[in-house]
């Protein structure tokens, strides 16, 4: 699984946005992008980027399973409400494709 990042507080809470009454956990393509978004959004002040590895996703989905909702922040300079909603299957697929891409890049060096 490739590194995607969520924002987590020291007490273990994950940062999520309210979207039509549903909470969606924000997902970033890098820790730097997550920190950039944090600098622009005061509600994220107490959160830090944490890699969404298999352990983190297993813990997130332990209680709610496939009902966990995410949103992908592709441009941290834009408002977070413009993030694209994605489900767990799409998040897993994105992570796997990024891992394959990195593996191919390392093999070429």
C-alpha positions as CSV (number, residue, x, y, z in Angstrom):
1,X,0.0,0.0,0.0
2,X,1.4,3.4,-1.0
3,X,1.4,6.4,1.3
4,X,-1.6,8.5,1.3
5,X,-2.1,10.8,4.3
6,X,-4.9,11.7,6.6
7,X,-4.8,14.2,9.4
8,X,-4.9,12.9,13.0
9,X,-4.9,14.4,16.4
10,X,-2.6,13.2,19.2
11,X,-5.7,11.5,20.9
12,X,-6.2,9.4,17.7
13,X,-9.2,11.4,16.2
14,X,-9.1,11.8,12.5
15,X,-10.0,15.1,10.8
16,X,-13.2,14.8,8.8
17,X,-15.4,17.3,6.9
18,X,-19.2,17.4,7.1
19,X,-20.7,16.8,3.7
20,X,-24.5,16.8,3.6
21,X,-24.7,15.4,7.1
22,X,-22.1,12.7,6.5
23,X,-18.5,12.9,7.7
24,X,-15.8,12.4,5.2
25,X,-12.2,11.9,6.2
26,X,-9.8,14.0,4.2
27,X,-7.1,12.2,2.3
28,X,-4.0,13.8,0.8
29,X,-1.4,12.6,-1.7
30,X,1.6,13.7,0.4
31,X,2.4,14.9,3.9
32,X,3.5,18.2,2.4
33,X,0.1,18.8,0.8
34,X,-1.5,17.9,4.1
35,X,0.6,20.5,5.9
36,X,-0.2,23.0,3.2
37,X,-3.9,22.5,3.7
38,X,-3.4,22.7,7.5
39,X,-1.7,26.1,7.1
40,X,-4.8,27.4,5.3
41,X,-7.5,25.8,7.6
42,X,-7.5,26.8,11.2
43,X,-9.8,23.8,12.1
44,X,-6.9,21.5,11.3
45,X,-4.5,23.3,13.7
46,X,-4.3,20.4,16.2
47,X,-3.9,17.7,13.5
48,X,-0.7,16.3,11.8
49,X,-0.3,14.2,8.7
50,X,-0.3,10.4,9.3
51,X,0.2,7.8,6.6
52,X,-2.9,5.8,5.8
53,X,-1.2,2.4,5.8
54,X,-3.0,-1.0,6.1
55,X,-3.0,-0.8,9.9
56,X,-4.7,2.7,9.9
57,X,-7.3,1.7,7.3
58,X,-8.0,-1.6,9.2
59,X,-8.6,0.4,12.4
60,X,-10.8,2.9,10.6
61,X,-13.0,0.3,9.0
62,X,-13.1,-2.1,12.0
63,X,-16.4,-0.6,13.3
64,X,-18.0,0.8,10.2
65,X,-16.6,-1.4,7.4
66,X,-17.4,-0.1,3.9
67,X,-19.5,2.8,5.2
68,X,-16.4,4.9,6.0
69,X,-16.4,7.9,3.7
70,X,-13.3,9.7,2.4
71,X,-12.6,12.8,0.3
72,X,-9.5,13.2,-1.8
73,X,-7.9,16.6,-1.6
74,X,-6.0,17.0,-4.9
75,X,-5.2,20.7,-4.5
76,X,-4.4,21.8,-1.0
77,X,-4.6,25.4,-2.0
78,X,-8.4,25.2,-2.7
79,X,-11.1,25.0,-0.1
80,X,-11.4,21.6,1.5
81,X,-15.1,21.4,0.6
82,X,-14.0,21.0,-3.1
83,X,-12.3,17.7,-2.3
84,X,-13.6,14.8,-4.3
85,X,-15.7,12.1,-2.4
86,X,-14.3,8.6,-2.7
87,X,-15.2,5.3,-1.1
88,X,-13.0,2.7,0.5
89,X,-12.6,0.7,-2.7
90,X,-11.5,3.7,-4.7
91,X,-9.1,4.7,-1.9
92,X,-7.6,1.2,-1.9
93,X,-7.3,1.2,-5.7
94,X,-5.6,4.6,-5.7
95,X,-3.1,3.5,-3.0
96,X,-2.3,0.3,-4.9
97,X,-1.7,2.2,-8.2
98,X,0.6,4.7,-6.5
99,X,2.5,1.8,-4.9
100,X,3.0,0.2,-8.3
101,X,4.0,3.5,-9.8
102,X,6.6,4.0,-7.1
103,X,7.9,0.5,-7.5
104,X,8.4,1.0,-11.2
105,X,10.2,4.3,-10.6
106,X,12.6,2.7,-8.1
107,X,13.3,-0.2,-10.6
108,X,14.4,2.3,-13.3
109,X,16.9,4.2,-11.1
